[in-house]
Amino acid sequence: MGIEMLAQEFGPERDQAMAGPLGLFVTVFLVVVTIFLIRGMNKHVRRLNERVAREAAAAEAAARPAEDDTPRT
């Protein structure tokens, strides 16, 4: 009898336990912010990859000897 009584009285009533409009707003806000952060980071990584490729190509071009500068006879 005591255990049944404790199980019935545990926790708030259903009306008090339901999420309200504030919970929905916070959830939607977090989802939107996460989407914008992911999109911004993807753009940043894409630009970074392009810059690294350009720098690697420039370093490779500087490392090989200049064949066009030598006179041909």
N, C-alpha and C positions, 0 to 999 in steps of 0.2 A: 504494500500500500504506500509506503514512503517513497519508493523508487518511482512509481507511476506518478506520484504527485510532483516530484522534482522534474521529471521529463516533461510534464505538461507546462510547468512554469518557467522553463529555461528559455532565455532569449527574449527579445522584444516582440511585440505583436506584429502581425503581418503588415499593417498599415504604417507602422513606424520603421520597418526594416526595408521597405522598397526604396529604390533609388529615385531621386527626384530630378527635376530639370537641371539642377546644378551639376549633378553627376553626369548627365548626358552632355552638358556643355563642356565640362572638363575633359571628358573622353574624346569628343569631337575635336576640341582644341589641340589635344596632344597628338591625335592622328594627323591633323593638318600641319602642325609644326614639324612632326617627324617626316612627312612627305617633302616639305620644303627643305629641310636639312639634307635629306638624301639627294634631292635634285641639285642643290648647291654643291654638295661634296662631289657628285659625279662630274659636274662641270669643272670643278677645281682639279680633280684627278686627270681629266681629259686634257686640260691645258698643261698640266705638269708633264704628262707623258709626251706631248708634242714638243715641249721645251727641252726635255731630256734627249729626245731623238735629234732635234736640231743641234744641240751642243755636242752630241756624239758624232754627228756628221761633220761638224766644223773641226772637231779634234782630229778626226780621221783624215780630213783634207789637209790639215796643217802638218800631220805626221808624215805623210808620203812626200817624196821628193817632187819638186816642181819640174815636170818634163817639158813644159812649154817654154820655159825660160832659156834653155840651152840652145845655142845656135847650131844649125845643121850645116855641115860642110861636106 
